[in-house]
Amino acid sequence: MDTRHALVRPPSSRMGEGLVTHIERSDDVDYGLAVRQWQAYVDALHAAGWTTTEVEAADELPDSVFVEDAMVVYGDLAVIARPGADERRAETEAAEVAVRARGYRIAHIEAPGTLDGGDVLKHDGRVWVGLGGRTNEAGVEQLRAHLAPLGADVIGVPVRKVLHLKSAVTALPDGTVVGHGPLVDDPDVWAGHFLDVPEESGAHVVVLDAGTVLMASSAPASAALFRERGLDVVTVDISEFEKMEGCVTCLSVRLRGVPR
């Protein structure tokens, strides 16, 4: 069984027209550089032993490279999101085709619910969902209903300072939740399991295996902190995606233990 597979989606040439909410819009997004950085990100996944599937590119959808927002995958179930921004709802169709082709069962978030995949942090049976921006209470309730048969404990948490929950926090392989304190609404949600990191982008890690994380090169102090904890750290430059409120997590959907 292929246990480490990821969905990725190439950036749109209109990426610089995408939505920004909590940062100032940049006038100098370099599409050519973004393509090279995206390929380096995919190459880093491959070097770590992951395989990838490219979701069909959509040049007319500026934010489509942030494919994580299109779904939440838990066990053998892919819950197709209903993005909180109307402009992004067309992104889910091709992503659903790709994950269905991998053999996943499919469920959907329906109106009036909204949910972005970037608002969902999972670890060891717990699923934290950010509330306050792109995801609403109805979306959380629907996700809870979809995941309950799989034994997941779905917990709503406040998100007001950043775009998505995973813009504020992610988790290390041992379950330690990492976040940059000024941007985390309520670190007490993870009392005893929260690690404050010195840089905003240090809060964003992709777990590659039990001892390795992938993160942005813009957080060297956080990377050093993780290495002190015994982790191997792979860094990639994603400067053009950071200009659009993106981070390493939102550039892929990680599928672990996929049906096929």
C-alpha positions in Angstrom: 0.0 0.0 0.0 1.2 3.5 -0.9 1.0 5.2 2.6 2.5 8.6 1.7 0.8 10.3 -1.1 -0.2 13.9 -1.7 -2.4 15.9 -4.0 -0.8 19.1 -5.3 -2.0 21.6 -7.8 0.1 23.9 -10.0 -0.2 27.7 -9.4 -2.3 29.9 -11.6 -0.7 32.6 -13.6 -3.3 34.9 -11.9 -2.1 33.9 -8.4 -1.3 37.5 -7.6 -5.1 38.3 -8.0 -6.0 35.9 -5.2 -7.7 36.7 -2.0 -5.9 38.3 1.0 -7.5 39.0 4.3 -5.1 39.6 7.1 -2.1 41.0 5.2 -1.6 43.8 2.7 -1.8 42.8 -0.9 1.6 42.6 -2.6 2.2 44.1 -6.0 5.2 42.0 -6.8 4.1 38.3 -6.9 6.5 36.7 -9.4 4.6 33.9 -11.2 7.7 32.4 -12.7 9.4 32.2 -9.3 6.2 30.8 -7.8 6.3 28.0 -10.4 9.9 27.2 -9.5 9.2 27.3 -5.8 6.1 25.0 -6.2 8.2 22.5 -8.1 10.9 22.6 -5.4 8.1 21.9 -2.8 6.9 18.9 -4.8 10.5 17.7 -5.3 11.0 17.9 -1.5 8.0 15.6 -1.0 9.4 13.2 -3.5 12.8 13.3 -1.9 11.2 12.3 1.4 9.6 9.3 -0.2 6.2 10.7 -1.0 4.4 10.3 -4.3 2.1 13.0 -5.7 -0.9 13.4 -8.0 -1.4 16.8 -9.7 -4.9 18.1 -9.5 -5.9 19.5 -12.9 -4.5 23.1 -13.2 -7.1 25.9 -13.2 -5.6 29.2 -14.5 -8.9 30.9 -14.1 -8.9 30.2 -10.3 -6.2 32.4 -8.7 -6.1 30.6 -5.3 -6.3 27.1 -6.7 -2.7 26.2 -5.8 -3.8 26.2 -2.2 -5.4 22.8 -2.7 -5.6 21.9 1.0 -8.6 24.1 1.4 -10.6 21.9 -1.0 -11.1 19.0 1.4 -10.6 17.3 4.7 -9.3 13.7 4.6 -9.8 11.4 7.5 -9.3 7.6 7.3 -10.8 6.5 4.0 -13.2 9.5 3.8 -12.6 12.7 1.9 -15.0 15.5 3.0 -15.2 18.0 0.1 -15.2 21.5 1.5 -17.5 24.3 0.8 -15.1 27.3 0.9 -16.1 30.3 2.9 -15.2 32.6 0.0 -17.6 32.4 -2.9 -14.7 33.0 -5.3 -13.0 29.7 -4.3 -16.0 27.3 -4.5 -15.1 26.2 -8.1 -11.8 24.9 -6.8 -13.3 21.8 -5.2 -14.6 20.0 -8.4 -11.2 18.9 -9.8 -9.8 18.2 -6.4 -12.8 15.8 -5.7 -12.1 14.0 -9.0 -8.5 13.5 -8.0 -9.2 12.1 -4.5 -12.1 10.0 -5.7 -9.6 8.4 -8.2 -7.4 7.4 -5.3 -10.3 5.3 -3.9 -11.6 7.5 -1.2 -15.2 7.6 0.0 -16.7 11.1 -0.6 -18.9 13.3 1.6 -19.7 17.0 1.1 -20.2 20.1 3.2 -23.5 21.6 2.1 -25.1 25.0 2.4 -25.5 26.8 4.8 -22.2 25.3 6.0 -18.9 26.6 5.0 -15.5 25.0 5.7 -12.0 25.5 4.4 -9.6 22.6 4.7 -6.9 24.9 6.0 -9.1 25.4 9.1 -8.7 21.8 10.1 -5.8 20.4 12.3 -5.8 16.6 13.0 -3.8 14.6 15.4 -4.4 11.2 17.1 -8.2 11.2 16.9 -8.7 14.8 17.6 -9.8 17.3 14.9 -9.6 21.0 15.7 -11.6 23.3 13.4 -11.1 27.0 13.3 -14.2 29.2 13.6 -14.4 32.9 12.8 -13.2 33.3 9.2 -13.9 31.0 6.3 -15.5 28.2 8.4 -18.8 28.5 10.2 -20.7 26.6 12.9 -22.8 24.7 10.4 -19.7 23.6 8.6 -18.2 22.3 11.8 -21.4 20.4 12.7 -21.5 18.8 9.3 -17.8 17.7 9.6 -18.5 16.4 13.1 -21.4 14.2 11.7 -19.2 12.9 8.8 -16.3 12.0 11.0 -18.2 10.6 14.1 -18.5 7.1 12.6 -14.7 7.1 12.3 -14.2 7.9 16.0 -13.0 11.5 15.5 -13.4 14.1 18.3 -14.2 17.4 16.4 -13.5 20.5 18.5 -14.2 24.1 17.3 -11.6 26.7 18.3 -11.6 30.5 17.7 -9.7 32.0 14.7 -9.7 35.8 14.4 -6.1 36.9 14.0 -5.2 34.9 10.9 -6.9 33.5 7.8 -7.1 29.8 8.8 -6.4 27.8 12.0 -3.4 26.3 10.3 -2.2 29.8 9.6 -1.8 30.0 13.4 -0.9 26.4 14.5 0.2 23.0 13.2 1.4 19.9 15.0 4.8 18.2 15.3 5.0 14.4 14.9 4.7 13.9 18.7 1.5 16.0 18.8 3.0 19.1 20.2 1.1 22.0 18.7 3.3 24.9 17.5 2.2 28.4 17.0 3.5 32.0 17.1 1.9 33.3 20.2 0.7 36.8 19.0 -1.3 35.1 16.3 -2.9 32.3 18.4 -6.3 33.2 19.8 -6.4 30.6 22.6 -3.3 28.5 23.2 -5.0 27.1 26.3 -6.9 24.8 23.9 -3.7 22.8 23.8 -2.6 23.4 27.4 0.5 21.4 28.2 1.0 20.6 24.6 1.7 24.0 23.0 5.1 25.3 21.9 5.4 29.1 21.2 7.7 29.6 18.2 9.6 32.8 17.4 8.5 33.3 13.8 5.0 33.4 12.2 6.0 31.0 9.5 7.6 28.7 12.1 4.0 27.7 13.1 3.6 25.9 9.8 5.0 22.4 9.4 4.1 19.4 7.2 4.9 16.1 8.9 6.9 14.0 6.4 7.5 11.1 8.8 7.8 10.4 12.5 11.1 12.3 12.7 11.0 14.8 9.8 9.1 18.0 9.1 8.9 20.3 6.1 8.7 24.0 6.7 9.4 27.4 5.1 13.0 28.7 4.9 11.7 32.0 6.3 11.7 30.7 9.9 15.3 29.7 10.6 15.0 30.2 14.4 12.0 27.9 14.6 13.8 25.4 12.4 16.7 25.4 14.9 14.3 24.9 17.8 12.8 21.9 16.1 16.2 20.4 15.4 17.1 20.9 19.1 14.0 18.7 19.8 15.6 15.9 17.7 13.7 16.5 14.4 15.1 16.5 10.9 13.9 19.7 9.2 13.6 20.2 5.4 13.2 23.8 4.3 11.8 25.2 1.1 11.5 28.8 -0.1 7.8 29.7 -0.6 8.1 33.5 -0.5 5.7 34.1 -3.4 3.0 32.0 -1.7 3.6 33.8 1.7 2.8 37.0 -0.1 -0.7 35.6 -0.8 -1.2 34.3 2.8 -0.1 30.8 1.9 2.1 28.4 3.8 3.6 24.9 3.4 0.5 23.1 4.6 -1.9 24.6 2.1 0.1 23.6 -0.9 -0.9 19.9 -0.6 -3.4 17.5 0.7 -1.5 14.7 2.5 -3.0 11.2 2.1 -1.6 8.7 4.6 -2.7 5.1 4.3 -4.6 5.7 1.2 -7.1 3.1 -0.1 -5.1 2.7 -3.2 
